[in-house]
Amino acid sequence: MTQKYTRLKCACYTTNITMSVVGNLSPILFLTFRSLYGISYSLLGLLVLINFSTQLTIDLIFSFFSHKFNIPKTVQNTPAIGVVGLVIYALWPFVFPENVYLGLVIGTIIFSASSGLAEVLMSPVIAAIPSDNPEREMSKLHSMYAWGVVGVVIFSTIFLYIFGKENWQWLGLIFAIIPFVSTVLFRFSKVPTLETPERVSGTISMLKNQTLWLCLIAIFIGGAGECTMAQWSSGYIEQALGIPKVWGDIFGVALFAMMLGLGRSLYAKIGKNIERVLFWCIVGTTLCYFVASISNIALVGLLACGLTGLCASMLWPGCLLVASSRIKTGGVFIYAMMAAGGDLGASIGPQMVGIITDVAMQSNVIIRLVDKYGYTAEQLGIKCGMLTGMILPFVGIFIFLYILKSKHKAQGE
């Protein structure tokens, strides 16, 4: 591989690592913001909603209007937008200490827009680079996000422990170095021209493609299966298993992400037959949710959380591989639609678990079980929520089985 492609791939990798910063920095700092600035839990939770909503908006814009953008220039400027967002996020409390939350919102919108662009554009850039095994290259790209989460969680935990929560702004500025490096790498790389529909009517006509909708349903389920456990593992370990929060963060979020990265790295090294891998991944994900929801043994529950990361590792990138191999036209449009489907699943899945957890805690049945078996309402509530999280992966078993059985037919078309 020529030097220009090596630099371009490194730029894509570091941009995907920036996505892990964007997705995890605010949740890590929730308690810090609460204690330092008195920001309510509802407003803190709103930052996560703003993050997902911004990314989903970017996905949809690129789904229908990608032909209006200079794609190579947009790719090159994507990490630069992330730098701006992270700097505003970190420095606003210094400049405007009387209105900290506004700065957090503005920074979140900006760096979430960068993350949304990265989600849409990095995969087709990697797919456009000549490779003997493009499936493994795609898996390697997505593994960078998972390993990035591990690094973000561990580094942030150590930083806040050593330097104190009052110095959290430096954490944001340090993480801004990552997209800055990506920006420099892109400036000295030639970004390939990516295919886009010539007009909006072209994208609308592609919506008639049944394979596209099958892949959208699959990545919606995959996004829910991955992100529900990613967002709830820490709370599940703390509440349901009675493990302290600091260890819940490390063994919940970091262990899950480590297994996610391991699965993607293994596929990048030795993977093949993605349809078969997807089927067994969704079966394993379903079983892990079930074990987590019924287990009352801390070690078993912890292992179920970690193994969910391994099982769910290829659900998102694998669906991208299936879509790109079966839908030969559309380019950026296909990746943008798939990103929108994945983000929608990543939003709905965790929200569904939260709603069921709250409802279950108030249920008369749960109250009777609390009195009978000595559990707390929170413990049984989150177990019910986790059982609900199994529903979409269970439905996915039939979807991915259909994809597996239709493989030869799709190849013949």
Order of alpha helices (4+ residues) and beta strands (2+ residues): alpha-alpha-alpha-alpha-alpha-alpha-alpha-alpha-alpha-alpha-alpha-alpha-alpha-alpha-alpha-alpha-alpha-alpha-alpha
